Amino acid sequence: MTHASATPLPAPRRRPLRLAACAALLALLGACAGPRPAATLLTLPPTPPAAATPTTAPGPVVVVRRIALPEYLQSRRVRYRSGSSTLEEWPHVAWAERIDVGASRHLVAGLRAALPGWVVCESDCPSGPDERLLKVELASFDYDRAARTVHGEARISIAAPAAPQRLLRTAVHREALAVGADTPEGQAQAMAQLLQQVARAAAAELEASRGTPR
């Protein structure tokens, strides 16, 4: 009796299956890591048109330095306070310009509205008999999202610019404003309103400094 020898079956071809599985996984990961949505650009609300600065000073002159902000706010991302020591960012929202630039523009516009008899300028200022140098530092400028409130603490310094520079007056102004809408736009609007309050406080200090001998 003759016994036929059994021919071994070929091993299953698993390589193509593994390649197909890897390709499917990569496709899934690519779908999850798709392009990020474009960031929405945010600005503080527009300021009223500024009056032209005269070439000669008809009255007192104030030279306004760029407003100083905490370092944690000097970011393109729009941040808010989520706790006493924590910050978070609005997703996919960025400032369209440096926040200190926009804040300084609002401060100058508010000063011009509050000091109609003054020459308010940032550079190329005309010299006058009653000249002042204004520095404003915002030690805080935060949107407390849980409380729906923007808090600000402004440190105002007024000096006589003539060398040697002499400090004439200092003040601290604190402000808290309710935020209407819990959105980036609502935060920006409240920040602009707070800057106008700071401008009015600085204007009052400037008027008071006129009685200080230089």
C-alpha positions in Angstrom: 0.0 0.0 0.0 1.4 3.3 -1.0 1.1 6.3 1.3 0.9 9.7 -0.3 3.0 12.4 1.5 1.1 15.5 2.6 2.3 18.8 1.1 2.5 21.5 3.8 0.2 24.5 3.2 1.9 27.9 2.7 1.9 30.2 5.6 -0.8 32.8 5.5 0.4 36.1 3.9 0.0 38.5 6.7 2.3 41.4 5.4 -0.3 42.9 3.1 -2.9 42.8 5.9 -0.5 44.6 8.3 0.3 47.3 5.6 -3.5 47.8 5.1 -4.1 48.2 8.8 -1.2 50.7 9.2 -2.5 52.7 6.2 -6.0 52.8 7.8 -4.5 53.9 11.1 -2.4 56.7 9.5 -5.5 57.9 7.6 -7.5 58.1 10.8 -4.7 60.0 12.6 -4.5 62.4 9.7 -8.2 63.0 9.9 -7.9 63.8 13.6 -4.9 66.1 13.1 -6.5 68.0 10.3 -5.9 71.8 9.7 -6.7 74.0 12.7 -9.4 76.5 12.3 -8.1 80.0 11.5 -7.8 82.3 14.5 -10.4 85.1 14.9 -8.6 88.4 15.2 -9.8 90.6 18.0 -9.3 94.3 18.6 -10.4 96.8 21.2 -13.4 98.8 19.9 -12.4 101.7 17.6 -11.6 105.1 19.3 -13.1 108.3 18.1 -11.1 110.2 15.4 -8.3 112.1 17.2 -8.0 115.8 16.8 -4.9 117.1 15.0 -2.0 118.1 17.3 -1.2 121.8 16.7 2.4 122.7 15.8 2.5 125.3 18.5 1.3 124.7 22.0 -1.6 126.9 23.0 -1.7 125.4 26.5 -0.2 122.7 28.7 1.5 119.8 27.0 1.5 116.2 28.1 3.8 113.6 26.6 2.2 110.1 27.0 4.5 107.1 27.2 3.3 103.7 26.0 1.2 102.0 28.6 2.9 99.2 30.6 1.1 95.9 31.0 1.9 92.7 33.0 4.1 90.3 31.0 1.4 87.5 31.1 -0.8 89.8 29.0 1.8 90.6 26.4 0.7 87.7 24.1 -1.2 87.4 20.9 -3.5 84.9 22.6 -6.5 86.5 24.4 -6.3 85.4 28.0 -8.6 85.6 30.9 -8.3 84.8 34.6 -9.8 81.4 35.6 -8.6 81.5 39.2 -6.6 83.5 41.7 -3.4 82.3 40.2 -4.4 80.7 36.9 -5.1 81.9 33.3 -6.7 80.4 30.3 -7.1 81.4 26.7 -10.0 81.8 24.4 -9.8 79.0 21.8 -8.8 80.2 18.3 -8.8 83.9 19.2 -5.8 86.2 18.9 -5.2 90.0 19.3 -4.9 91.6 15.9 -2.2 93.9 17.3 -0.1 94.1 20.4 -2.4 94.8 23.3 -0.2 97.5 24.7 -0.4 99.4 21.4 -4.2 99.3 21.3 -4.4 100.1 25.0 -2.1 103.1 24.6 -4.2 104.4 21.7 -7.3 104.2 23.8 -5.6 106.0 26.7 -4.5 108.9 24.5 -8.0 109.2 22.9 -9.5 109.3 26.4 -7.0 112.0 27.6 -7.8 114.2 24.6 -11.5 114.0 25.3 -10.9 114.7 29.0 -8.3 117.5 28.5 -9.7 119.8 25.7 -7.3 122.6 26.6 -4.2 120.4 26.5 -1.9 119.2 23.8 -1.8 115.4 24.2 0.9 113.6 22.2 3.1 110.5 22.1 6.0 111.8 19.9 7.1 115.0 18.1 5.4 117.0 20.8 5.7 120.8 20.8 7.4 122.2 23.9 5.4 124.5 26.1 5.6 126.5 29.3 3.7 123.8 31.2 4.9 120.4 30.0 4.3 117.1 31.7 5.3 113.5 31.1 2.7 110.8 31.9 3.4 107.2 32.5 0.6 104.7 33.2 1.3 101.1 34.4 -1.5 98.7 34.6 -0.5 96.4 37.4 -3.6 94.3 36.6 -5.9 94.3 33.6 -7.8 91.0 33.9 -11.1 89.6 32.9 -12.3 87.4 35.8 -14.6 85.1 33.8 -16.2 83.5 36.8 -17.2 87.0 38.2 -17.9 88.4 34.7 -15.8 91.5 35.7 -12.7 93.2 34.3 -10.4 94.5 37.0 -7.7 97.1 36.6 -5.2 98.8 38.8 -3.5 101.8 37.2 -0.4 103.4 38.7 -0.2 106.9 37.4 3.1 108.9 37.4 3.4 112.5 36.3 6.9 114.1 35.9 8.4 117.3 34.6 10.3 116.1 31.5 13.1 118.7 31.7 16.4 117.3 32.8 16.9 116.3 35.5 13.4 114.7 35.4 11.5 115.3 38.5 8.5 113.3 39.7 5.6 115.7 40.4 2.7 113.4 41.3 1.7 109.7 41.7 -1.6 108.0 42.2 -3.2 104.6 42.1 -6.6 104.1 40.4 -8.6 100.9 40.8 -11.6 100.0 38.7 -13.9 97.1 38.2 -16.4 96.9 35.4 -19.1 94.3 34.7 -18.8 92.5 31.3 -22.0 92.3 29.3 -21.4 89.2 27.2 -19.1 86.3 28.2 -17.3 86.4 24.9 -13.9 87.7 23.6 -15.8 90.7 22.2 -17.4 91.4 25.6 -14.1 91.2 27.3 -12.5 93.7 24.7 -15.4 96.2 25.2 -15.1 96.1 29.0 -11.3 96.6 28.7 -11.8 99.7 26.5 -14.3 101.1 29.0 -11.9 100.6 31.8 -9.2 102.4 29.8 -11.5 105.4 29.4 -11.9 105.4 33.2 -8.2 105.3 33.7 -7.8 108.2 31.2 -10.2 110.3 33.2 -8.4 109.6 36.4 -5.0 110.5 34.8 -6.6 113.7 33.4 -7.7 114.7 36.9 -4.1 114.1 38.2 -2.6 116.1 35.3 -4.9 119.1 36.1 -4.0 118.8 39.8 -0.3 118.8 38.9 -0.4 122.2 37.3 -0.2 123.8 40.7 3.0 121.9 41.5 6.2 124.0 41.0 8.5 122.6 38.3 
